[in-house]
Amino acid sequence: MTKRHITLAAIVTVALVATPALGDLTSDLVAWWQFNGNANDSSGNGNGATVHGATLSEDRCGNLNSAYYFDGVDDYIDIGSGVKPPLPITVGSWVRLDDMIGPLVFRNDRLDHRSYRNGVAVTCGGHNATLGSYIYEGFSAPDNRVQKESYDAVVTTGSWHHLATVFYSISDIRLYWDGVEIAGWYDGSGSGLSYSPSGHGALGMSYTQGGAIYYHGCMDDIRVYSRALTDDEIKTLADPRCPPIPLPGAVVLGSVGATLVGWLRRRRSI
C-alpha cells in the first residue's frame, strides 16, 4: 500500500468513526418532516403538512430555514388525516422550548377538550416540566385513554433536546429524552387505540378547557414510524453531533466516508 492509500484510508476511517451509523432509519417511516425550507414529507408517503403561522428558523446546527419556530400564540402545523398507523408506533422530534405553556408536540388525530380524543399524542413541558404520551380511543374520559408521564421534571427551556416515544402497546409506552429512557407512571384504563375517520393531527396545538393552547419554541426533524425503534436507533436519532460540512468540490454519496473518497479521487489517482 502506498503512502497516499494509507492517508486515504486513515481519513475515511476517522470520518466514519466520528459520524454515527444511521443504519436503515428510513424503514417503516410513515411521515418525516425534515423542515428543510418547507413542511414536505420526506418519507415518500405524501403526508406533507400545512403551516399556520409558524416561521422557518435556524436548526440546532445553525442552518438557516431548517426548523420551524412557533410563537406560542396561534402557530401550529396541520399534518392532515393520513398519519395513523396501528401500534406499535414511534414518534421522534428535536425540540427547543422557549417556555412551557403549550406542551403538545405531536398528535395524529383530533384532541378536543371534554369531547372526543383519538390517536396518540406526545407532550413535553407544561407546569410539571415532564414528558407525557397518550393513547386515546374515543370520548374524553379516563376509561378511554392510557397516559404515561415521567416521574421527574426533565424538560428544560432554551436549548435543543431530542424527544421520543415508543408506543409498543396499550400497556407499554416508553419515553425518551436525549436518547435515554425516562421512567414514568401510568394513568387511565383505556383498552386500545382508535382513530376517527377524518380527524386531522397537528404539531404544536392542543385544547384545554379555556380553548386552544399553542407550543412556544422550535421543532425539527419529526419522524413517525409504524414500528418500535430500538434503544440504539433512538440513541442514533438523538446524537447531538451536527453533520460535518462537505469539503470543497465534494460529491455527497450517502456517507462522510464516501464524500471524502469522491473528493480525493478527483484530486489524485488512487
C-alpha positions in Angstrom: 0.0 0.0 0.0 1.4 3.4 -1.0 1.6 6.4 1.3 -1.4 8.1 -0.4 -3.5 4.9 0.0 -2.7 4.9 3.8 -3.6 8.5 4.1 -6.9 8.0 2.3 -7.7 5.0 4.5 -6.9 6.9 7.6 -9.1 9.9 6.6 -12.1 7.7 5.8 -11.7 5.7 9.0 -11.6 8.9 11.1 -14.7 10.2 9.3 -16.7 7.1 9.8 -15.8 6.8 13.4 -16.8 10.4 14.1 -20.2 10.0 12.4 -23.0 7.9 14.0 -24.1 5.0 11.9 -27.7 5.6 11.0 -28.5 2.1 9.7 -31.9 1.9 8.0 -33.7 4.6 9.8 -35.9 5.2 6.8 -37.5 1.7 7.2 -41.3 1.9 8.1 -41.4 5.7 8.1 -45.0 6.9 7.9 -44.0 10.6 7.8 -40.8 12.6 8.1 -40.9 16.3 8.3 -37.2 17.5 7.9 -38.3 21.1 7.6 -35.6 21.9 5.1 -37.2 25.1 3.8 -40.8 23.7 3.9 -43.1 21.2 5.6 -43.0 18.5 2.9 -43.0 14.8 3.9 -39.6 13.1 3.1 -41.0 9.6 3.7 -42.5 9.3 0.3 -46.0 8.8 1.7 -47.4 12.1 0.7 -48.0 13.4 4.2 -47.0 17.0 3.5 -48.1 19.4 6.3 -49.8 22.8 6.2 -48.1 25.6 8.1 -50.3 28.0 10.1 -48.2 30.9 11.3 -45.1 29.0 12.2 -41.9 30.5 10.5 -38.7 28.9 9.3 -35.8 29.3 11.6 -32.3 28.0 12.4 -32.0 24.4 13.4 -29.8 23.1 16.2 -26.7 23.2 13.9 -27.2 26.8 12.9 -28.6 26.0 9.4 -31.0 28.7 8.2 -34.6 27.8 7.2 -34.2 24.3 8.6 -36.6 24.2 11.6 -39.9 25.9 12.4 -40.5 28.4 15.1 -43.9 28.5 16.9 -44.8 31.8 18.7 -46.9 30.3 21.4 -49.9 32.5 20.4 -51.6 30.9 17.4 -48.9 29.0 15.4 -49.3 25.3 14.6 -48.8 22.8 11.7 -51.6 20.7 10.4 -50.4 17.2 9.4 -53.6 16.0 7.9 -55.5 12.8 8.4 -53.1 10.3 6.9 -50.6 9.7 9.7 -52.5 7.0 11.6 -50.6 3.7 11.7 -51.6 0.9 14.1 -49.5 0.1 17.2 -46.5 -0.1 17.6 -45.7 3.5 16.7 -42.5 5.5 17.3 -42.6 9.4 17.3 -39.3 11.4 17.5 -38.5 15.1 17.2 -35.9 17.7 18.1 -37.4 20.4 20.3 -36.4 23.7 21.8 -38.9 25.1 24.2 -38.9 28.9 24.9 -41.4 28.3 27.7 -43.7 25.5 28.8 -47.1 27.0 28.3 -48.0 24.7 25.4 -46.6 21.3 25.9 -48.1 19.4 23.0 -45.5 18.5 20.3 -47.4 15.9 18.2 -50.8 14.4 17.8 -52.1 12.4 14.9 -55.8 12.8 15.3 -58.4 15.0 16.9 -57.9 16.1 20.5 -60.8 18.1 21.8 -61.1 19.2 25.5 -64.0 17.3 27.2 -65.1 15.9 23.8 -63.6 13.3 21.5 -60.0 12.3 21.5 -58.4 9.7 19.2 -54.9 8.6 18.2 -51.7 9.2 20.0 -50.1 12.3 21.4 -46.7 13.4 22.7 -46.1 16.3 25.1 -43.1 17.9 26.9 -43.1 20.6 29.4 -46.2 22.1 30.9 -46.4 23.2 34.5 -44.7 20.0 35.7 -41.8 20.1 33.1 -42.4 16.4 32.4 -42.7 14.1 29.4 -46.1 12.7 28.5 -47.6 10.4 25.9 -51.1 9.3 25.4 -53.2 6.6 23.6 -56.9 7.6 23.0 -59.9 5.6 21.9 -62.8 8.0 21.8 -64.7 10.1 24.3 -62.6 12.2 26.6 -62.6 10.1 29.8 -60.1 8.1 31.8 -61.5 4.8 30.7 -60.9 5.8 27.0 -57.2 6.6 27.3 -53.9 5.5 28.7 -51.3 8.1 29.7 -47.7 7.7 30.7 -45.9 10.7 32.4 -42.3 10.9 33.5 -41.8 10.9 37.3 -39.2 13.6 37.1 -39.2 17.1 35.7 -36.6 16.6 32.9 -37.7 19.2 30.4 -35.8 22.5 30.2 -36.1 25.6 28.1 -33.7 27.5 25.8 -31.7 24.6 24.3 -32.3 21.8 21.8 -33.2 18.3 23.0 -34.4 15.1 21.4 -37.8 13.8 22.4 -39.1 10.3 21.5 -41.9 8.0 22.5 -42.3 4.3 21.6 -45.9 3.1 21.8 -45.3 -0.6 22.0 -48.8 -1.5 23.1 -51.7 -0.1 25.2 -49.8 -1.2 28.3 -46.2 -0.4 27.2 -45.3 3.2 26.4 -41.7 4.2 26.6 -40.4 7.8 27.0 -37.0 9.1 25.9 -35.2 12.4 26.4 -31.9 12.9 24.6 -31.7 9.2 23.8 -32.2 8.0 27.4 -35.3 6.1 28.5 -37.1 8.0 31.3 -39.2 6.2 33.9 -42.8 7.2 34.5 -46.2 6.3 35.8 -49.4 5.3 34.1 -52.9 6.6 34.3 -56.2 5.8 32.7 -57.9 2.5 31.9 -58.3 2.6 28.1 -58.2 -0.7 26.3 -57.0 0.2 22.8 -56.2 2.8 20.1 -58.8 4.1 17.8 -58.8 6.7 15.0 -61.5 9.0 13.8 -62.4 8.7 10.0 -61.2 12.2 9.1 -59.7 14.0 12.2 -56.5 15.9 11.5 -53.4 15.7 13.5 -51.2 18.7 14.4 -47.8 19.8 15.6 -47.8 22.4 18.4 -51.5 22.8 19.2 -54.0 21.2 21.6 -57.1 22.2 23.5 -57.7 22.9 27.2 -60.9 24.0 29.0 -60.2 27.6 28.0 -59.6 26.8 24.3 -56.6 26.2 22.1 -53.2 26.2 23.6 -50.0 26.6 21.5 -46.4 25.4 21.7 -43.7 28.1 22.1 -40.3 27.3 20.7 -38.8 25.4 17.7 -39.2 21.9 16.3 -37.2 20.0 13.7 -36.8 16.6 12.1 -40.1 15.0 13.2 -40.4 11.3 12.4 -43.3 8.9 12.7 -42.6 5.1 12.3 -45.0 2.2 12.1 -42.7 0.1 14.2 -41.0 0.3 17.6 -37.5 1.7 17.2 -34.8 0.0 19.4 -32.9 1.9 22.1 -29.8 2.0 19.8 -31.9 3.5 17.0 -33.3 6.2 19.2 -29.8 7.0 20.5 -28.7 7.4 16.9 -31.5 9.9 16.2 -30.7 11.7 19.4 -26.9 12.1 18.7 -26.2 15.7 19.4 -23.3 16.0 16.9 -24.0 18.0 13.7 -23.2 16.5 10.3 -19.8 17.8 9.0 -19.7 20.4 6.3 -18.7 18.8 3.0 -15.2 19.7 1.7 -15.0 22.0 -1.4 -15.9 20.1 -4.5 -17.2 17.1 -2.6 -19.9 14.9 -4.0 -22.2 13.6 -1.2 -22.6 9.9 -1.8 -24.6 8.9 1.3 -21.9 9.0 4.0 -19.0 11.1 5.1 -16.6 8.4 4.0 -18.0 8.3 0.5 -17.8 12.1 0.3 -14.1 12.1 1.2 -13.4 9.3 -1.2 -15.1 11.2 -4.1 -13.2 14.4 -3.3 -9.8 12.8 -3.1 -10.3 10.7 -6.2 -10.8 13.9 -8.2 -7.6 15.3 -6.8 -5.4 12.3 -7.4 -5.4 9.0 -9.0 -5.9 6.2 -6.5 
